[in-house]
Amino acid sequence: MSLNRRRFIQQIGAIGLAGIGAERAEASSGHDESADEGMGVLIDLTNCNGCRRCEAVCRQTAGFDPLSAEALEDRTVFAQHRRPGPEAYTVVNAFHNGHGEPGEGEPEDPNTYVKANCLHCLRPGCVSGCIVGALQRDASGAVLYDAQKCMGCRYCMVACPFQIPAYEYSNAFTPQVRKCTLCRDEGNPNRDGPPACVKACPKECLTWGRRKDLLVKAHGLIAEHPDHYLPHVYGEHEAGGTAWLYLSHIPFEKLGFLNVPDRAAPALTETIQHGVFKHFVPPVAWCGILALAMVMTRPEGEAEGAADAAEQR
């Protein structure tokens, strides 16, 4: 009797679920309530004017090449969508509000500016994905990186639901994974206070404080000004919750924000991993299942074609 691809995958899934059934209740929520005691930043996108001073001070604090005054005033930078990179822990992008040209009663600048950086998840996928412990979330709420432990596998880049960590591909000998540290890294002059970008913002769109207090503030602003803010605090639940929180008057999906599930990825992946070892299923058995999957789902005729090609050689 033949076994098609779909049925085989369904059967393998059933085996996996049977092995981890005891942990399903534990995995139902990826949010750690104690993490709300950590520090974070609330960003009010309705106030940002795109001055990019946060970019400049971040580069200076991290020891990267500084932005010149001319570069900081160059508005053509907003013509392209940018991402944080190995020498830019944060970038600001512009998104047109969709209201056409500014008119009477509308703001002079029709753009909404969005500061992008590591969101410092409460249950970080990058930490879960790092097999050597080079990434860890500390008591302050910051997700920090230890280059001495990193082996360059870049699993953290794949595991991040927000696609933030950047790798120094241009550094051939000592490449590192780079991302915002919330200014909590060793030797940072802002380590005991607000991050440099928070202090540098002239519009005070960035508020530093305990995450739980920031959420109270955010929901208070929404209740007081329902016509000014969307009833959604981005980062409150996304990916299990993040230390960076956003308020906006424009739907987040129109501002480059990813639509990620509320459940933290490690809530599922770690349960599967732990369930495998808890129920004494050796990794070699899973390798055997994967090998069988490759054989059983191989397109018909592929094996014969490979054999014929080998004979012709």
Disulfide bonds with the S-S distance in Angstrom:
none
